[in-house]
Amino acid sequence: CSDMLVIVRTTDQDIFGAFAPSDIKPSGPKYFGSRETFLFAAQGPDKGFVAYPWSMKNDFFTYSIDNQFGIGGGGHFAIFFEDSLARGTTGSCETFQSPALVSGCGLNSADFEVFVLEVWCVGPCYPADLKEKLLVKRESDFTRDTETEMFF
């Protein structure tokens, strides 16, 4: 998968999420991702969403170990899921200069219960072995032009 969209709706009806231009994969004790990663949160009924792009303060984009997944860092994770994905934490985060993404918490961080969690692959999806073959072929056999860029 190329890009991931994560959308959370809590049992308190808060809606927030993140866009990450990379797969969710175990990274061990380090962060991965890129500056195109951003957060978003609903401002309330009929008020739209607010986006939190990269703040350039650190590069703590996404973090994943065997049974936990987090987005953002520096202070708190912006979004962090516990191993069951049924619960999580959100907090003020330097990576995106974002507050806790749940309404009315008034704290630096707050726990939440997941009501709905959706993770979408956005963009072309290729099996890993096919994607690698296309990358090798693209680098060796094609010139860099618009038609070639359409593979990814």
C-alpha positions, 0 to 999 in steps of 0.5 A: 500500500502506498498511503494510509488514511486512519480515521477514528470515531470515539465512543464520545463521538469525537472524530479525528485521524491522520494521513501517512504517506507510508505503510503501517509497519513495525518499526521497532524503537524508532519512528518512520514516515515523512513530512507529508504526514498530517492530522485532522480533527472534526471541530463539531457538527457542521463546523468542518475539520481542522488540519495539523500539518508537520510543524518542522520541530521533529520528525516523529511521524509514525511509530509501530511495534508489535502490538502498538501504533502511534502517530506524532511525538514530542511531549505526547503521541498525537494518536496512540492505540493500545494493543487491542485497538479498542482504546487509545490516548491523544495528547498535545504533540510537537510534531504537528503542534496539535492539541489533544484531539478529543473535545473538552479534555482540557488536559495535555493528554486524554484517553479515548475508547474507539467506537469505529476505526478505519484504516484505508489504503489510498493510491495504487496497491501492489504486492510487495514483490511486484512493486519492487520489480516495478521500481527496479524496471523503472530505474533501469529501463524507463526515462523519468517522465509523466507516464512512468510516474503513474506507476506510483 
